[in-house]
């Protein structure tokens, strides 16, 4: 994947900036591009699976064809390390779209000089926006909303403009997660942040839903592993 010496010299700047030993080891491990990561575009609900290539002073991210137009110079993206989700890297985008020789496109970012400051997440987050059958159901209202992002302790939902129903910091009951035959009753859902037509919140699974939640997360884990395996085969 050759981006060209001119592009690298133009963007990289001081690529020899000192980094701590752990970060250097991480960058060396990522340099081969063999471990796909789930990249998140900050302040959006956009997440995508990608491979990474390291160049002097640069981190290059493969760009999917259907990526929404949310990237631009100065936008930040981040991802957890594939082998340690408590460690994150955060990068500034400097070129949101660069065509490469094989016909694909990449995103060019500045190479991070330190790990990102972040709150440790409780369990793996799954990007579920590609699925239409994972929903949050409000049983008392007989309403359902598509789940865009899910973990054992949090959820992001397309609320279809129903902001009055999802009041920030106001606990909600009578909610249930559904995927196929799985039904996961929630003891509570607390909306925390509104992002356009979506809302992110904290969830607490009801005791009787623990087994179904474990099966749902296993289903999503297997589906993600299959996608990563297909990417590695390319």
MOPE-V373442 format. One record per pair of residues at least 12 apart in sequence whose ideal C-beta (glycine too) atoms are under 7 Angstrom apart, sorted by the first residue. I is the first residue (numbers start at 0). J is the second residue. D is the distance in whole Angstrom. If there is no record, write none. Layout:
I;J;D, I;J;D
//
This chain:
0;52;5, 0;59;7, 0;99;6, 1;100;7, 2;54;6, 2;59;7, 2;97;6, 2;99;7, 7;54;6, 7;55;6, 7;57;6, 10;56;7, 10;57;6, 10;93;5, 10;94;7, 10;107;6, 11;55;5, 11;56;3, 11;57;6, 12;56;6, 14;55;4, 14;56;3, 14;110;7, 16;112;5, 18;112;6, 22;113;7, 22;114;6, 25;80;6, 26;53;6, 29;51;5, 29;53;6, 30;53;4, 32;50;5, 32;51;6, 32;52;5, 33;231;7, 34;81;5, 35;48;5, 35;49;6, 35;50;5, 35;227;5, 35;230;5, 36;49;6, 36;51;6, 36;78;4, 36;81;6, 37;78;6, 37;126;6, 38;60;6, 38;76;5, 38;78;5, 39;76;7, 39;77;5, 39;78;7, 40;69;5, 40;70;7, 40;74;7, 40;76;5, 41;74;7, 41;75;4, 41;76;7, 41;77;6, 43;69;5, 44;147;5, 44;148;7, 44;155;6, 44;194;6, 44;197;5, 45;67;6, 45;69;5, 46;126;4, 47;63;5, 47;66;6, 48;226;6, 48;227;7, 48;230;7, 49;61;5, 50;230;7, 56;110;5, 57;107;6, 57;108;7, 57;109;7, 57;110;6, 58;90;5, 58;108;5, 58;110;5, 59;105;5, 59;107;6, 60;105;6, 60;106;4, 60;108;7, 61;103;7, 61;105;6, 62;96;7, 62;104;4, 62;105;5, 62;106;5, 70;92;6, 70;95;4, 70;106;6, 71;92;7, 71;95;5, 72;92;6, 72;93;6, 72;95;7, 73;91;7, 73;92;7, 74;92;5, 75;89;6, 75;90;7, 75;91;6, 76;90;6, 76;92;6, 76;108;7, 77;89;4, 77;115;6, 84;120;6, 84;123;6, 85;119;5, 86;114;6, 87;114;7, 87;115;4, 87;117;5, 88;111;5, 88;114;7, 88;115;6, 89;111;6, 89;115;4, 90;108;4, 90;109;6, 90;111;5, 91;108;6, 91;109;5, 92;106;6, 92;108;5, 93;107;6, 93;108;6, 93;109;6, 94;107;4, 120;150;7, 121;150;7, 121;151;6, 121;152;4, 122;150;5, 122;151;4, 122;152;7, 123;150;6, 124;148;6, 124;150;4, 125;149;5, 125;219;4, 125;223;6, 126;148;6, 127;146;5, 127;147;6, 127;148;6, 127;149;5, 127;219;7, 128;147;5, 131;145;7, 132;178;6, 132;179;6, 133;146;4, 133;149;7, 133;178;5, 134;146;6, 134;177;5, 135;154;7, 135;156;5, 135;174;6, 135;176;6, 136;174;7, 136;175;5, 136;177;6, 137;173;6, 137;174;6, 138;173;5, 138;175;6, 139;173;5, 144;156;5, 144;157;6, 144;158;6, 144;159;6, 145;157;5, 146;176;7, 147;197;6, 151;212;7, 151;216;6, 152;201;6, 152;202;6, 153;199;7, 153;200;7, 153;201;6, 153;202;6, 154;200;6, 154;202;5, 155;197;6, 155;199;5, 156;197;6, 156;198;6, 157;196;6, 157;197;5, 158;196;6, 158;197;7, 158;198;5, 159;196;7, 160;196;6, 162;193;7, 165;190;5, 165;198;5, 166;190;6, 167;190;5, 167;191;7, 167;193;7, 168;189;7, 168;191;7, 169;190;7, 170;187;5, 170;189;5, 171;187;7, 171;188;4, 172;187;6, 174;188;5, 176;215;7, 178;215;5, 178;218;7, 181;211;5, 181;214;6, 181;215;5, 182;211;6, 183;204;6, 183;208;4, 183;211;5, 183;212;5, 183;215;6, 184;205;4, 184;207;6, 184;208;4, 185;202;5, 185;203;7, 185;204;6, 185;205;6, 186;203;4, 186;204;7, 186;205;4, 187;203;5, 188;200;5, 188;202;5, 189;201;5
//
